[in-house]
Amino acid sequence: MQRFHIGAVTDVFSPDVALAAPAMRGFGMRGVELRTMNGHNILEAAKEELELAIRSIHDNHLEVVAIASPLLKCALKDWPEQSRLAERAFDIAAMAGAKIVRVFSGLRAAQPEKEFERVVDLLQDLADKAGRRGLIIAIENDRACNIATGQEMGGVLAAIDHSNLQVVWDPAAAYISGEKPFPSGYQMLDATRIALVHAKDCTLEGHKPVWEPIGDGDIDWQGQIDALAEDHYDGFIHLETYWPGIGDCARNLLRLVSSAAM
């Protein structure tokens, strides 16, 4: 029996959710994450477009796990506009039945440590707002943002003791940012606060990622998945690959999960 739930960001399969959903179901996936559809960001989708997408998802016996919003993937000075967009993201999550809204930490400054307190304040505010809606915000580590590694993420979790703030852990993003994601980066995290895991793999040419099928790059995905199992992680692992052979990646991820340490 599979230890984890497997899903994907829908646009990895197709920009058209009506095409992505049955393809995902064909690989035995159970959950979806909505990021872009029909060429635009999920926050820009019209109500009718969202309703059609959600219907396609449910018709294929999938659930909407998360809304992969672009919140705080911007300069921190743009927070007033982001606050308005947060309400839009929360409305879409409620409409889709998702419990998680993915967020970021502001575009990476030359000295990100100097932005740390501001990032913490904004995330605290978002967590408070999400809590009032019965939702979780999950900050994703991203090489373009102020929080890019497991070590930096650990600092945020230590600073914000809030049940509505959790993590989208992206080992590949940490690796590209100069960290060994497993075991080093992962050990910096509180595993009980991981809401979602994003799976992709790569090697590096200098500092540039070269995307590979899951399990064929430099990320120790088997070790990472085994550690998640040992830490009793029971959430979703979502395929978010940039490798064009999506079928290869889906099959590899399913194989890795099925062989997770008991």
C-alpha positions in Angstrom: 0.0 0.0 0.0 1.3 3.5 -0.8 2.5 5.4 2.2 1.9 8.9 0.6 -0.7 10.6 -1.5 0.6 11.5 -4.9 -0.6 14.4 -7.0 0.7 17.1 -9.3 0.5 20.7 -10.3 -2.1 20.5 -13.1 -0.2 22.6 -15.7 2.7 20.2 -15.6 0.3 17.9 -17.5 -1.6 20.4 -19.5 -2.7 24.1 -19.3 -6.3 22.7 -19.8 -7.5 21.1 -16.6 -10.0 19.1 -18.5 -7.1 17.3 -20.2 -4.8 17.3 -17.2 -7.2 15.7 -14.7 -7.8 12.4 -16.6 -4.1 12.1 -17.4 -3.3 12.5 -13.7 -5.9 10.0 -12.7 -4.4 7.5 -15.2 -1.2 7.5 -13.2 -3.1 6.8 -10.0 -2.8 10.3 -8.6 -5.3 11.5 -6.1 -4.7 15.3 -5.7 -4.2 18.4 -7.8 -2.6 21.8 -7.2 -4.0 24.7 -9.3 -1.4 27.2 -10.5 -2.1 28.3 -14.0 -4.8 27.4 -16.4 -5.4 28.3 -20.0 -2.4 30.6 -20.1 -3.0 32.7 -17.0 -2.6 32.6 -13.3 -5.2 30.9 -11.2 -6.0 34.2 -9.4 -7.0 35.7 -12.8 -9.4 32.9 -13.6 -13.1 33.8 -14.1 -15.7 32.1 -11.9 -17.1 30.0 -14.8 -13.6 28.9 -15.7 -12.9 27.8 -12.2 -16.2 25.9 -12.0 -15.4 24.0 -15.1 -12.0 23.1 -13.9 -13.2 22.0 -10.5 -15.9 19.9 -12.1 -13.3 18.1 -14.3 -11.2 17.4 -11.2 -14.1 16.0 -9.3 -15.3 14.0 -12.3 -11.9 12.2 -12.3 -12.2 11.5 -8.5 -9.4 13.9 -7.6 -9.3 16.5 -4.9 -8.0 20.1 -5.0 -5.2 20.0 -2.4 -3.7 23.4 -2.8 -3.9 26.7 -4.6 -0.4 27.5 -5.9 -0.8 31.3 -5.7 2.0 33.7 -6.6 1.5 35.6 -3.3 4.7 37.4 -2.2 6.6 36.5 -5.3 7.2 40.2 -5.6 9.1 43.1 -4.1 8.1 43.4 -0.4 7.1 47.0 -1.0 4.2 45.7 -3.1 2.5 44.2 0.0 -0.7 46.4 -0.2 -1.7 44.8 -3.5 -0.7 41.4 -2.3 -3.0 41.7 0.7 -5.9 42.2 -1.7 -4.8 39.2 -3.8 -4.6 37.1 -0.7 -8.4 37.4 -0.2 -8.8 36.3 -3.8 -6.7 33.3 -3.2 -8.6 32.4 -0.1 -11.9 32.8 -2.0 -10.7 30.4 -4.7 -9.5 27.9 -2.1 -12.9 27.9 -0.4 -14.6 27.5 -3.8 -12.4 24.5 -4.7 -12.4 22.9 -1.3 -8.6 23.3 -0.9 -7.1 23.7 2.5 -3.7 25.0 1.5 -2.7 28.3 -0.2 1.0 28.4 -1.4 2.9 31.7 -0.8 6.5 33.0 -1.1 8.7 35.4 0.8 9.4 38.3 -1.4 11.9 38.6 -4.3 15.4 37.9 -3.0 17.2 40.9 -1.8 21.0 41.4 -2.1 21.1 40.8 1.7 18.0 38.6 2.5 18.8 38.5 6.2 18.1 42.2 6.4 14.5 41.5 5.1 13.9 38.7 7.5 11.8 40.6 10.1 9.7 42.1 7.3 9.1 38.7 5.8 8.1 37.3 9.2 5.7 40.2 9.8 4.0 39.7 6.4 3.7 35.9 6.8 2.3 36.3 10.3 -0.3 38.6 8.9 -1.2 36.1 6.2 -1.3 33.3 8.6 -3.8 35.3 10.8 -6.0 36.0 7.8 -5.8 32.4 6.6 -6.7 31.2 10.1 -9.9 33.2 10.1 -10.9 31.4 6.9 -10.0 27.9 8.2 -7.0 27.7 5.8 -3.3 27.1 5.9 -0.7 29.3 4.1 2.3 27.3 3.1 5.5 29.1 2.3 7.6 27.5 -0.5 11.3 27.9 -0.6 12.3 29.4 -3.9 15.7 30.4 -5.3 14.3 33.7 -6.5 12.9 34.6 -3.0 14.3 35.6 0.4 13.6 32.1 1.8 15.3 29.7 -0.6 16.8 26.9 1.6 15.8 24.6 4.4 18.1 26.5 6.7 16.3 29.8 5.9 12.9 28.1 6.2 13.8 26.7 9.6 14.4 30.3 10.7 10.9 31.3 9.6 9.3 28.4 11.4 11.2 29.2 14.6 10.1 32.8 14.4 6.4 32.1 13.7 4.7 29.6 16.0 1.4 29.6 14.1 -0.7 26.5 13.3 -1.9 28.2 10.0 1.7 28.7 8.7 3.3 25.6 7.2 5.8 24.7 4.5 5.9 23.6 0.9 9.2 21.8 0.8 11.0 21.9 -2.5 14.3 20.0 -2.3 15.4 20.9 -5.8 15.0 24.6 -5.2 17.1 24.3 -2.1 19.8 22.5 -4.1 19.9 25.1 -6.8 20.3 27.7 -4.0 23.5 26.1 -2.8 22.2 23.7 -0.1 22.3 20.0 0.1 18.6 19.5 0.5 18.7 16.0 2.0 19.7 15.4 4.6 21.1 18.8 5.5 18.3 21.1 4.5 15.5 18.8 5.5 17.0 18.4 9.0 16.5 22.2 9.5 12.7 21.8 9.1 10.1 20.8 11.6 8.6 17.9 9.7 5.3 18.2 11.5 4.8 21.6 9.7 5.3 20.3 6.2 2.0 20.8 4.3 3.2 19.7 0.9 6.2 18.4 -1.0 7.1 19.5 -4.5 9.0 16.9 -6.5 11.4 17.7 -9.3 15.0 16.8 -10.0 18.1 18.3 -11.7 21.9 18.4 -11.9 23.9 21.6 -12.1 26.1 23.1 -14.7 27.7 25.8 -12.7 24.8 27.4 -11.0 22.3 26.6 -13.7 19.9 23.7 -13.3 19.7 20.9 -15.9 16.3 19.3 -15.4 16.2 15.5 -15.2 13.5 12.8 -14.6 12.7 12.4 -10.9 15.3 10.1 -9.4 17.9 10.6 -12.2 19.3 13.9 -10.9 21.4 15.0 -7.9 18.5 15.0 -5.4 18.5 12.0 -3.1 14.8 11.5 -3.6 14.7 7.9 -2.1 16.4 9.2 1.0 14.1 12.1 1.2 11.0 10.0 0.8 12.2 7.4 3.3 12.8 10.2 5.8 9.3 11.6 5.3 7.9 8.2 6.0 10.0 7.8 9.1 8.7 11.2 10.3 5.1 10.1 9.7 4.4 12.6 7.0 1.0 11.9 5.6 0.4 14.7 3.1 0.8 14.9 -0.6 3.9 14.7 -2.8 3.2 16.8 -5.9 5.0 16.4 -9.2 6.2 19.8 -10.3 8.8 18.8 -12.9 10.3 20.8 -15.7 11.4 17.7 -17.5 9.4 17.3 -20.7 8.8 13.5 -20.2 6.0 13.9 -17.7 5.1 10.2 -17.9 8.7 9.1 -17.0 8.6 11.5 -14.0 5.2 10.3 -12.8 6.3 6.6 -13.0 9.6 7.3 -11.3 7.8 9.1 -8.4 5.3 6.3 -8.0 8.2 3.8 -7.9 10.1 5.8 -5.3 7.0 6.2 -3.1 6.1 2.5 -3.3 9.6 1.5 -2.1 9.6 4.0 0.8 11.1 2.5 4.0 8.5 0.8 6.1 
